[in-house]
Amino acid sequence: MDSDKTSKLSFEVALLKLEAIVDSMEQGEVPLADLLAKYEEGTKLLKACETRLQEAELKIEQLRQQKDGKVAFAPFESSPAE
């Protein structure tokens, strides 16, 4: 998949495609040439997912409001990955 097309995918679509690639790779029936291509595409999709998450975190930080209704910048508090 073209990296320009990958960068335009929504988080959900990119994640679904990434999961499909991982599933096919885990099956162990993918020829080496295809495996390398899938790995490269998966890397691009992972980057697209990370970018979408960073964008969402930034929007959350920018949209937090103080008790008096004024918009204030507050850092996004992410929960640790399990």
N, C-alpha and C positions, 0 to 999 in steps of 0.2 A: 504494500500500500504506500502510496506517495506520502511523504512526510507532511506536505501541505494539506492533503486531505485528512491525514491523521490529526493534525493540530486543530482542525475545525470540528472534529467529532465531539458530541456531548460526553460528559463523564460516563453516563450509563451505557452508551453505545460502545465507547472505548473499552470499558470494563468487561462488557459481554464478549467483545472480540478477543480481548486478552485472556479471559477465562477459557474460551474455545481453543485458543492456541495452546494454553497450558494443558488442557485436557487431551488434545491430540498428541502433544509431546509426551505426556505421561503414558499413553497407550504403548509407546515404544515401537510402533509400526511405521514411523515416518522415515523415508530415506534421508541420508545425510545431507544431500543438497537442499532438500525441502526443509529439513530441520534447521539448517543455518538461516534460510530465508525466514522461517517462522520466528526464530530467535530474534532476528533483526527487526521484524515487524512488531514483535512483542515488546522489545525495548522502546520502540517509538510510541506504542500504545501506553506503556507504563509512564513515559514522560508526559504524554497528553493527560493522563489521569492525575498525575502529581500537579500539573499546571492548573487543571480545573479545581482541585482541592485547595491549592494556594489562593486562587482567585476567590473562592467561596469564603475562605478564612478572612481574607482582606475585606470583603464586603461585610462580613459579620462585625469585624473590628470597626468599620466605618459607620455602621448603623446602630451601634449600641447607644442607648440614650440614658442620660442621668435621670434621677427621680423627678426633677423639675421640668422634664421634657426637652431639655436642650441636648443636642447631639454632641457626644463627646467621644474621643478616640480612646478605646480600651483594647488592650491586647487580647487576642483570641486565646482562650485556655483550652487546649486540646487534651483529650484524655490519652493516657499512655497506651500504646498498642499492646495488645495481649499476645 
